[in-house]
Amino acid sequence: MLENISKYWALLTVAAFAVVSVFNIGYFYIIGLHFIGVMDLTNVIYSVGLVLGFLLPPLFALPVGAIEDFRKAAKQPDALSRYFKPIKWASWAVIAFFCVALFFTHNFLSTMTLFSITFGAAAVFGSLVAYIAWQSGASRSWVVLAGPLSASALAIFWIGGNIADHEARFSKTTYRITTKDAEYSEARLVRSSSTGFIVSHDKRFMFVPSGEVKSIAQMNPYVE
């Protein structure tokens, strides 16, 4: 497993940068795309490390035997026709869920969460079809990856927006931020870096430079 990971380390790093880039676009789409410019390079590097930290543990946890069995089954000439039908029905189930859930977005889950789930499922199903088509020899064109990659990008985009919306509006952790000229109570920290803090306060987003901050105090009581 370690040899396979080291072999594709460069590809994993590029993938991590791509994921972070799309995630940040979705994240700052909610906050304001111009705020991307106030986040420094160290914040991006930290994000890449965070993504790799999330990607690598599942790779070690994957059942190697089951993966090998699926790889052998996918190499069969009739694999695409055999697996396409259940994947198709699963896809229709996700589409039906999406259509029904649209009427309940105000009560149970947000529209962004619904988009994240739908495009995430589309990315998984599309990746399975593309892998089976490639392994079975039904299609060896890189075009088969267009659908899964597009769905993955859209899923990551909406996940970023969803997280930003949650941190800005629903996060239970609030702070009292005191600057040289003002004080903001019940504020939420949306993003931070060495250059400053993006803050959600009174339904507005603000950038507070580090040099202007006198103190930041958590307002929620500490519970042991």
Secondary structure, DSSP 8 states (H G I E B T S, - for coil): -HHHHHHTHHHHHHHHHHHHHHHHHHHHHHH-GGGGGGS-HHHHHHHHHHHHHHHHHHHHHS-HHHHHHHHHHHTSTTHHHHHHHHHHHHHHHHHHHHHHHGGGTTTTS-HHHHHHHHHHHHHHHHHHHHHHHHHHTS---GGGGHHHHHHHHHHHHHHHHHHHHHHHHT-S--EEEEESS-EEEEEEEEEEETTEEEEEETTEEEEEEGGGEEEEEE-S----
